[in-house]
C-alpha cells in the first residue's frame, strides 16, 4: 500500500484531485482515504493492548540510548544477576 499526501487547499492539490476523480473513480484497488483533523491517515484500532505498545516503545527508546544488557548464552541467569 502506498500513501500519497495531497493538500487539497492548494491549486496543485485541487487539480490532482480533479484528475484523480476523472481517471480513477470506481477503479478497483484505488481509493481515497480521508484524513482526520491532525493530517494523519485514520488507522484501524490496534490489536495490541496499549500497555504492551508502551513497553515496546520504551524498549526501543532504551536501545537507542544504549541502555541494554548483554546476555551470556552459557550463563543467562548469571548475566541477569539472578544466580
C-alpha positions in Angstrom: 0.0 0.0 0.0 1.2 3.5 -0.9 0.1 6.7 0.8 0.1 10.0 -1.0 -0.5 13.2 1.0 -2.3 15.9 -1.0 -3.1 19.4 0.3 -6.5 19.9 -1.3 -6.3 23.6 -0.4 -3.6 24.3 -3.0 -4.1 24.9 -6.7 -2.0 21.8 -7.5 -3.8 19.7 -4.9 -7.2 20.6 -6.3 -6.0 19.9 -9.9 -4.7 16.5 -8.8 -7.9 15.5 -7.0 -9.9 16.6 -10.1 -7.7 14.4 -12.3 -7.9 11.5 -9.9 -11.6 11.6 -9.8 -11.8 11.8 -13.6 -9.5 8.9 -14.3 -9.7 6.6 -11.3 -13.2 6.9 -9.7 -14.6 3.4 -9.3 -11.4 1.6 -10.3 -10.8 -1.5 -8.2 -7.8 -1.3 -6.0 -7.6 2.5 -5.8 -9.4 4.6 -3.2 -9.3 7.9 -1.4 -8.9 7.6 2.3 -9.9 10.7 4.2 -7.7 12.2 6.9 -8.6 13.4 10.4 -8.0 16.9 11.7 -4.4 16.2 12.5 -3.5 15.5 8.9 -2.9 11.8 9.7 -4.5 8.9 7.9 -7.1 7.2 10.1 -5.7 3.9 11.2 -7.6 0.8 12.3 -7.6 0.1 16.0 -4.6 -1.8 17.1 -4.9 -5.4 18.1 -2.3 -4.9 20.8 -3.0 -3.6 24.3 -1.9 0.0 25.0 0.3 -1.3 27.8 2.2 -3.6 25.5 2.6 -0.9 22.9 4.0 1.4 25.6 6.5 -1.3 26.7 7.7 -1.8 23.2 8.2 1.9 22.6 10.1 2.3 25.9 12.3 -0.7 24.9 13.0 0.9 21.5 14.0 4.2 23.3 16.3 2.3 25.7 18.0 0.6 22.8 18.6 3.9 21.0 20.1 5.3 24.2 22.4 2.4 24.6 20.6 1.2 27.8 20.7 -2.5 27.0 22.0 -5.6 28.8 24.1 -8.3 27.1 23.4 -11.8 28.0 25.8 -14.7 28.0 24.0 -17.6 26.4 26.1 -20.0 28.5 25.1 -18.3 31.8 21.8 -16.5 31.3 20.9 -16.4 35.0 24.3 -15.1 35.9 24.1 -12.4 33.2 20.8 -11.2 34.8 22.3 -11.2 38.3 19.9 -13.9 39.4 22.3 -16.7 40.2 
